[in-house]
């Protein structure tokens, strides 16, 4: 998979504090963006599933009880 470069401007004080604390800024930004992208992808799938499921009518009352009973009796 290819990669691209993204530039972000932060105050010099912020960068210095993070570097002095031993934080790998590049890695932290990369990890944050990858997690954010995953959350966006999950939201898209949930939205698609909600749309698909909205067209399905719920099962009739007592269906699960009847289904389990039939399953047990067939063995």
C-alpha positions as CSV (number, residue, x, y, z in Angstrom):
1,X,0.0,0.0,0.0
2,X,1.4,3.4,-0.9
3,X,1.9,6.3,1.5
4,X,1.6,10.0,1.4
5,X,3.2,12.9,3.3
6,X,0.9,15.1,5.5
7,X,2.3,18.3,7.0
8,X,1.0,19.7,10.2
9,X,2.0,23.0,11.9
10,X,2.2,23.1,15.7
11,X,3.6,25.7,18.0
12,X,7.4,25.3,18.5
13,X,6.8,24.9,22.3
14,X,4.5,21.9,21.7
15,X,7.1,20.2,19.5
16,X,9.9,20.8,21.9
17,X,8.0,19.6,24.9
18,X,7.0,16.4,23.1
19,X,10.5,15.7,21.9
20,X,12.0,16.4,25.3
21,X,9.6,13.9,26.8
22,X,10.8,11.2,24.3
23,X,7.7,11.1,22.3
24,X,8.0,10.1,18.7
25,X,5.7,12.7,17.1
26,X,5.6,11.0,13.7
27,X,4.6,7.7,15.2
28,X,1.9,9.2,17.4
29,X,0.4,11.2,14.6
30,X,0.4,8.2,12.3
31,X,-1.2,6.0,14.9
32,X,-3.9,8.6,15.7
33,X,-4.8,9.0,12.0
34,X,-4.9,5.3,11.4
35,X,-7.2,4.8,14.4
36,X,-9.4,7.7,13.2
37,X,-9.6,6.2,9.7
38,X,-10.6,2.8,11.3
39,X,-13.4,4.5,13.3
40,X,-14.6,6.3,10.2
41,X,-14.7,3.0,8.3
42,X,-16.6,1.3,11.1
43,X,-19.1,4.1,11.2
44,X,-19.7,3.7,7.4
45,X,-20.3,-0.1,7.8
46,X,-22.6,0.4,10.7
47,X,-24.6,3.0,8.6
48,X,-24.8,0.5,5.7
49,X,-25.9,-2.3,8.1
50,X,-28.5,0.0,9.6
51,X,-29.8,0.9,6.2
52,X,-30.0,-2.8,5.1
53,X,-31.7,-3.9,8.4
54,X,-34.2,-1.1,8.2
55,X,-35.9,-2.9,5.3
56,X,-36.2,-6.1,7.2
57,X,-39.4,-6.6,9.1
58,X,-39.0,-8.0,12.6
59,X,-39.9,-11.7,13.2
60,X,-43.3,-12.5,14.7
61,X,-43.7,-12.7,18.5
62,X,-42.8,-16.1,19.8
63,X,-40.8,-17.1,16.7
64,X,-37.6,-17.8,18.7
65,X,-39.4,-20.0,21.2
66,X,-41.1,-21.9,18.5
67,X,-37.9,-22.3,16.5
68,X,-35.9,-23.6,19.5
69,X,-38.7,-26.0,20.3
70,X,-38.8,-27.4,16.8
71,X,-35.0,-27.7,16.8
72,X,-35.1,-29.7,20.0
73,X,-37.9,-32.0,18.9
74,X,-36.2,-32.8,15.7
75,X,-33.3,-34.6,17.4
